[in-house]
Amino acid sequence: MITLVLGGDVILHPRTTPSAALGRLNPLLEGADLRFVNVEGPVDAATAEALKSTGIDVVSVANDAPQPPAAALASLGALDRAGIAHCGAGANLDSAHAPAVLERSGKKVAFLAYTSIRAHGQAAQADSPGVAQAFATTAYQPDPRVGEIPGRPPLVRTTPVPEHLERLVADVKRAKAGNDHVVVSMHWGLPGPDLAEYQVAYGHAALDAGADLVAGHGPHTIQAVEVYRRRPILYSLGNLVSGWPDGLLAGCLFGDEPRLELIPVRRNADNECEPLAGDEADKVLRYVAEVSALRSTTVTVQGGIASVPVGA
């Protein structure tokens, strides 16, 4: 059995004392085998040490935080020196698509990361550094009733870029062939509860290819959880440490009796992230239950913790 705790967006630069931002979460993180977050922006020695002191084992660096190539490589170097694994960016296209693999309890867990939110000039190329892309195209379809009601807004249709989808599927299959579990991180989506079509397409494709879990972030709001093929898609964990308030910590148990639980977190007046409790926690989790029901997924809320049935 492997316990994995996942958080959403983390922006620690340029805090004076970055280690203080996550300190209140230590009781929730310290018992896990693996801890994962998405890190946006530059990572210097102080930022890397803050992540390390909180127990973060692996991070996604596939996102739209703009960094020149030299700065991006320097960030990866800072993570390497701190002993923090990373995925989703690298010195070239192949390294950006390579998984970070960690072993616990004799089992190997591979992490892959992609961004659908594009920072121009940031995509990795065959011989230049950057991030792994999972982009989408956008089209506008007239509302079916526009002939009756002029001015009705069009329907927005989004579709994964075929070559990006093919590469993601191939990455997942390759990672699954050589490891026991695969986690796919996706930086995607728009603010609010509504999912873009491409999010569902990429999420389902990752699980179809063999991933055990898809963890989303990027829109800086919490979005639905969907159980697809008995495995979870966390469409957006929201914020862990950033300029926006709410987020989720997801606790996942891999093994014979898989389990998924959610705990809401929020930035407090001291600009630190802390777990919610009582009515405030239940209010956030009831929202998660409502939007997840739209994806035919039941979320049970009790005592400030939400449970999601997986593996059944």
C-alpha positions in Angstrom: 0.0 0.0 0.0 1.2 3.5 -0.9 -0.3 6.7 0.5 0.0 9.8 -1.8 -1.0 13.3 -0.8 -1.5 15.8 -3.7 -1.9 19.6 -3.6 -2.6 22.2 -6.2 -0.8 25.3 -7.3 2.1 26.5 -5.2 3.7 30.0 -5.8 6.4 30.6 -3.2 8.5 33.1 -5.0 9.2 35.9 -3.9 8.1 35.3 -0.3 10.6 36.4 2.4 10.2 33.1 4.4 8.7 30.6 1.9 8.9 27.7 4.5 6.2 29.4 6.6 3.6 29.1 3.9 3.2 25.4 4.2 4.1 24.7 7.8 0.5 24.4 9.0 0.0 21.5 6.6 2.7 19.3 8.1 0.3 17.1 10.2 -1.5 16.2 7.0 1.6 15.6 5.0 4.0 13.9 7.3 2.4 10.5 7.4 2.3 10.1 3.6 4.7 8.0 1.5 4.7 10.5 -1.3 3.7 14.2 -1.5 3.1 16.1 -4.8 2.3 19.7 -5.7 2.5 21.9 -8.8 5.1 24.6 -8.5 4.8 27.8 -10.5 7.5 30.4 -11.1 11.2 30.4 -10.3 12.6 27.9 -7.8 15.7 29.1 -6.0 17.6 27.5 -3.1 15.2 29.0 -0.5 12.1 27.8 -2.4 13.5 24.3 -2.9 14.4 24.1 0.8 11.0 25.2 1.8 9.4 22.4 -0.3 11.9 19.9 1.1 11.3 20.9 4.7 7.6 20.4 4.2 8.3 16.9 2.9 7.4 17.5 -0.7 8.9 14.6 -2.7 7.9 15.4 -6.3 6.6 18.4 -8.2 5.1 19.3 -11.5 6.8 22.2 -13.3 4.6 22.0 -16.4 2.6 25.2 -16.3 2.3 28.7 -17.8 4.6 30.5 -15.4 6.9 32.4 -17.8 10.6 31.6 -17.4 13.4 32.2 -19.9 15.2 28.9 -20.8 18.2 29.6 -18.6 16.0 30.4 -15.6 13.9 27.3 -16.2 17.0 25.1 -16.2 18.3 26.8 -13.1 15.0 26.0 -11.3 15.3 22.4 -12.2 18.9 22.4 -10.9 17.7 23.9 -7.6 15.1 21.1 -7.2 17.8 18.5 -8.1 20.1 19.8 -5.4 17.3 19.7 -2.8 16.5 16.1 -3.8 13.0 16.9 -5.1 11.9 14.9 -8.1 10.2 16.9 -10.9 8.3 16.2 -14.1 6.8 18.2 -17.0 9.9 20.2 -18.1 13.4 19.6 -19.1 16.4 20.4 -21.3 14.6 19.0 -24.4 11.4 17.5 -25.5 12.2 13.9 -24.4 13.3 15.0 -20.9 10.2 17.2 -20.6 8.0 14.1 -21.3 10.1 11.8 -19.1 8.4 10.6 -15.8 9.7 11.2 -12.4 9.8 7.8 -10.7 9.9 7.2 -7.0 9.9 3.9 -5.1 8.1 3.2 -1.9 7.3 -0.1 -0.2 8.8 -2.0 -3.1 6.4 -0.3 -5.6 7.3 2.3 -8.2 5.2 5.3 -8.9 5.7 7.3 -12.1 4.6 11.0 -12.3 4.0 12.7 -15.7 3.0 16.4 -16.1 1.6 18.5 -18.9 0.2 22.0 -19.4 -2.7 23.0 -21.5 -2.3 26.6 -20.5 0.3 28.0 -22.9 3.0 30.4 -22.0 4.3 31.4 -25.5 7.8 30.2 -26.2 7.8 27.9 -23.2 7.2 24.6 -25.0 10.1 22.1 -25.0 11.5 21.3 -28.5 13.7 18.5 -29.7 16.8 20.4 -28.9 15.7 23.2 -26.5 14.3 23.4 -23.0 10.7 23.9 -22.0 7.5 22.3 -20.8 5.5 19.3 -22.0 2.3 20.5 -23.8 -1.2 19.0 -23.9 -2.8 21.9 -25.8 -6.3 22.1 -27.3 -8.0 23.8 -30.2 -11.0 26.1 -29.8 -14.0 26.4 -32.1 -17.4 28.2 -31.7 -20.6 26.6 -32.7 -23.8 28.6 -33.1 -26.4 28.0 -30.4 -29.1 25.7 -31.7 -31.7 28.3 -30.9 -29.9 31.3 -32.5 -32.5 31.3 -35.3 -35.2 31.9 -32.8 -33.3 34.1 -30.3 -30.7 36.3 -32.1 -27.6 37.0 -30.1 -27.5 33.8 -28.1 -23.8 33.1 -27.2 -22.2 30.3 -29.2 -21.1 26.9 -27.8 -17.4 26.7 -27.1 -16.0 23.4 -28.4 -12.5 22.4 -27.4 -10.5 19.4 -28.7 -7.0 18.0 -27.8 -4.3 18.7 -30.3 -4.0 15.2 -31.9 -0.2 15.0 -31.8 -0.2 16.1 -28.1 -2.8 13.6 -27.2 -1.0 10.8 -29.0 2.3 11.7 -27.2 0.5 11.8 -23.8 -1.1 8.4 -24.3 2.2 6.9 -25.4 4.0 8.4 -22.4 1.4 6.9 -20.0 1.5 3.5 -21.7 5.3 3.5 -21.5 5.3 4.6 -17.9 2.8 2.0 -16.9 4.8 -0.8 -18.6 7.8 -0.1 -16.4 6.1 1.0 -13.1 3.4 -0.1 -10.7 1.4 3.2 -10.7 1.1 6.2 -12.9 0.0 9.7 -11.8 -0.7 12.3 -14.5 -0.7 16.0 -13.6 -2.6 18.4 -15.9 -2.4 22.3 -15.8 -5.6 23.2 -17.5 -9.1 24.6 -17.4 -11.0 27.9 -16.9 -12.0 29.5 -13.6 -15.3 28.3 -12.2 -17.1 25.0 -12.1 -17.5 24.4 -15.8 -15.2 21.9 -17.4 -13.8 22.4 -20.9 -14.4 19.5 -23.3 -10.7 19.0 -23.8 -10.2 18.4 -20.0 -12.6 15.4 -20.1 -11.0 14.1 -23.3 -7.4 14.2 -21.9 -8.5 12.9 -18.5 -10.3 9.9 -19.9 -7.5 9.2 -22.4 -4.9 9.2 -19.6 -6.9 6.6 -17.6 -7.7 4.6 -20.7 -3.9 4.4 -21.3 -3.3 3.0 -17.8 -2.9 5.9 -15.5 -4.1 5.4 -11.9 -4.9 9.0 -11.1 -5.2 12.4 -13.0 -4.6 15.5 -10.8 -5.6 18.8 -12.3 -4.8 22.4 -11.4 -4.4 25.7 -13.1 -7.8 27.6 -13.1 -7.2 28.6 -9.4 -10.7 27.3 -8.5 -11.8 23.9 -7.2 -13.5 21.7 -9.9 -15.3 18.4 -9.9 -14.0 14.9 -9.1 -14.9 12.2 -11.6 -14.5 8.5 -11.1 -13.9 7.0 -14.5 -13.1 3.3 -15.0 -12.9 3.1 -11.2 -10.1 5.6 -11.0 -10.2 9.3 -10.1 -9.8 12.5 -12.1 -9.4 15.5 -9.9 -10.2 18.2 -12.4 -8.8 21.0 -10.2 -7.3 20.9 -6.8 -7.3 24.7 -6.8 -4.7 26.5 -4.7 -2.3 25.4 -2.0 -0.1 28.5 -1.8 -0.9 31.3 -4.2 -2.8 34.5 -4.5 -6.2 32.8 -4.6 -7.8 31.3 -1.5 -9.3 27.8 -1.7 -7.9 24.5 -2.6 -8.0 20.8 -1.7 -5.5 18.3 -0.4 -6.2 14.9 -1.9 -5.1 11.7 0.0 -5.0 8.7 -2.2 -4.2 5.1 -1.2 -2.8 2.8 -3.9 -3.1 -0.9 -3.4 -5.6 -3.7 -2.9 -8.1 -1.4 -1.2 -7.8 2.0 -3.0 -9.2 5.1 -1.3 -9.5 8.8 -2.0 -10.2 11.5 0.6 -10.3 15.3 0.2 -9.6 18.0 2.8 -10.2 21.7 2.0 -7.5 24.2 2.6 -7.4 28.0 2.6 -4.9 30.9 2.7 -5.3 32.7 6.1 -4.7 36.3 7.1 -1.0 35.6 7.5 -0.8 34.4 3.9 -0.2 30.8 5.1 -2.1 27.7 3.9 -4.1 25.9 6.6 -6.7 23.1 6.6 -10.3 24.1 7.1 -12.6 22.6 9.8 -16.2 22.6 10.9 -18.8 24.4 8.8 -16.3 26.2 6.6 -14.8 22.8 5.6 -18.2 21.2 5.0 -19.3 24.2 2.9 -16.4 23.7 0.5 -16.8 20.0 0.3 -20.5 20.2 -0.3 -19.7 22.3 -3.4 -17.3 19.6 -4.5 -20.1 17.0 -4.0 -22.5 19.2 -6.1 -20.2 19.7 -9.1 -18.9 16.1 -8.9 -22.5 14.8 -9.1 -22.7 16.4 -12.6 -19.9 13.9 -13.5 -21.9 11.0 -12.1 -19.6 10.7 -9.1 -20.7 10.5 -5.5 -18.8 12.5 -2.9 -19.7 11.8 0.8 -19.0 14.7 3.2 -18.5 14.0 6.9 -16.6 15.8 9.6 -14.6 18.1 7.3 -13.4 15.3 5.1 -14.9 14.1 1.7 -14.7 10.5 0.6 -14.8 9.4 -3.0 -15.5 5.7 -3.9 -12.8 4.4 -6.2 -11.8 0.9 -7.2 -15.3 -0.5 -6.7 
